[in-house]
Amino acid sequence: MRSLVVLMVLMASLWAIDTGSLSFYLMKDGKPLASQQVLVFKKSDAAMIDMPSTYARHAEFITDSDGYIESVLPVGSYNLQLIAKDKNIAQAAVKKNFVIKKNRESQIIVSLKEDNTVAFEDVEAPEADKKAVVSDSNLSKVKGSLQLTLRSAEDQKTIKDARVFVQGQSVDVKSAADGSVALELLEGEYTLSI
């Protein structure tokens, strides 16, 4: 899979196509859903309105054993679709719009409950046509640190190389060999995705 990503990056650089990347996780009851078909549709650059007919099938992926896919995609607007299945029986349908911006990563995490309703849906992706705003209130906030140790719920063993994202922040760290994660954030409330 990694070699495919490297090949796609190389091809994109040869043609000077502006690209970004997509990371997608699919879980059910906190466990990865492997071998799930994920379809990605790209919005036509000429489309003036956002309708299903303005999207064309761009790529198809299968989630790995971690319920994960990663791909380099050309800059643009996309729609991700999947039907989560268990023993070839449809469990849930998911549709999610997202944007790929030049040299940026779009991250989508979907978690299903036992009854197959969406328990958690998180998109850490660049938003279309929005500019970053620096707030004066952030200048007076105190920076603090957060220390975590990630452990498996099943056997309490530490989890190495788990990715930790902070919603709304440009934080993307991996847990150390001992499961530890250290973050420095301004004071406030945050949502973590692991």
URNORKA-V12793 format. One record per pair of residues at least 6 apart in sequence whose ideal C-beta (glycine too) atoms are under 7 Angstrom apart, sorted by the first residue. I is the first residue (numbers start at 0). J is the second residue. If there is no record, write none. Layout:
[[I:J] [I:J]]
This chain:
[[0:63] [4:69] [4:70] [4:71] [7:71] [8:71] [11:18] [11:71] [16:73] [17:73] [17:74] [17:101] [18:71] [18:72] [18:73] [18:74] [19:72] [19:74] [19:99] [19:100] [19:101] [19:102] [19:103] [19:104] [19:105] [20:69] [20:70] [20:71] [20:72] [20:104] [21:69] [21:70] [21:72] [21:99] [21:105] [22:69] [22:104] [22:106] [23:37] [23:67] [23:68] [23:79] [23:107] [24:66] [24:67] [24:108] [25:32] [25:35] [25:62] [25:66] [25:83] [25:109] [26:32] [26:66] [26:110] [27:111] [28:113] [29:152] [31:64] [31:65] [31:66] [32:62] [32:66] [32:83] [33:62] [33:63] [33:64] [33:66] [34:61] [34:62] [35:61] [35:62] [35:81] [35:83] [35:84] [36:59] [36:61] [36:81] [37:60] [37:62] [37:68] [37:79] [37:81] [38:56] [38:59] [38:80] [38:81] [39:57] [39:58] [39:77] [39:79] [40:54] [40:55] [40:56] [40:57] [40:77] [40:78] [40:80] [41:54] [41:55] [41:57] [41:75] [41:77] [42:53] [42:54] [42:75] [42:76] [42:77] [43:53] [43:55] [44:75] [46:53] [54:78] [57:77] [58:70] [60:68] [60:70] [62:68] [72:99] [73:99] [74:99] [74:100] [74:101] [75:99] [76:98] [76:127] [77:97] [77:99] [78:94] [78:96] [79:95] [79:97] [79:107] [80:93] [80:94] [81:93] [82:89] [82:92] [83:90] [83:91] [83:93] [83:111] [84:90] [90:115] [91:111] [91:115] [91:117] [93:109] [93:117] [95:107] [95:122] [97:105] [97:107] [97:122] [97:124] [98:105] [98:124] [98:125] [98:126] [98:127] [99:105] [100:125] [103:125] [105:124] [105:125] [106:123] [106:124] [106:164] [107:122] [108:119] [108:121] [108:192] [109:117] [109:120] [110:118] [110:119] [111:117] [111:118] [112:118] [121:166] [121:192] [123:164] [123:166] [137:185] [140:185] [140:186] [140:187] [141:186] [142:183] [142:185] [143:184] [143:186] [144:181] [144:182] [144:183] [145:182] [145:184] [146:179] [146:181] [147:179] [147:180] [148:157] [148:178] [148:179] [149:157] [149:158] [149:161] [149:174] [149:178] [149:180] [149:193] [150:156] [150:157] [150:158] [150:178] [151:158] [157:177] [157:178] [158:174] [158:178] [159:174] [159:176] [159:178] [160:173] [160:174] [161:173] [161:174] [161:193] [162:171] [162:173] [163:172] [163:174] [163:180] [163:191] [163:193] [164:170] [164:171] [164:192] [165:182] [165:184] [165:189] [165:191] [166:189] [166:190] [166:192] [170:182] [172:180] [172:182] [174:180]]
